[in-house]
Amino acid sequence: MFNLFKKKEVPGTEVTLRIEGMHCSSCAMSIDGLLEETEGIISCSTSYAQAKVTIKFDPAKTSKERILEVLSKMEYHFFEETSVNSHETEPR
C-alpha cells in the first residue's frame, strides 16, 4: 500500500566472510563497529552464531582488499565464503 517499511536498495558490492576466533556476541559488535567507521562501507552484519560477516561496500570508495586489510588488525581470522566446488582461500 504505502511501502512505509520497504527498504530502499542501495547499489554496492557484497562480500561474505567466514570468521574464526569470535568468543561472544560482543566480538561481532566489535567487527561491525570497526567496519561502520571504514569509508565506503554501506552496511555490514556480523553473526556470532553463524560465524560470518556480510559486507556491502561502494567499490568506488573502497575494495575487498582494503576491507580485509582493516579487518586484519583484529584478533580474528577471516576467510572468503566459497562454493561447494571451489577450494578454501587462505586466512587473512
C-alpha positions, 0 to 999 in steps of 0.5 A: 500500500504505502511501502512505509517499511520497504527498504530502499536498495542501495547499489554496492558490492557484497562480500561474505566472510567466514570468521574464526576466533569470535568468543561472544556476541560482543566480538561481532559488535566489535567487527561491525563497529570497526567496519561502520567507521571504514569509508565506503562501507554501506552496511555490514552484519556480523553473526556470532552464531553463524560465524560470518560477516556480510559486507556491502561496500561502494567499490568506488570508495573502497575494495575487498582488499582494503576491507580485509586489510582493516579487518586484519588488525583484529584478533580474528581470522577471516576467510572468503565464503566459497562454493561447494566446488571451489577450494578454501582461500587462505586466512587473512 
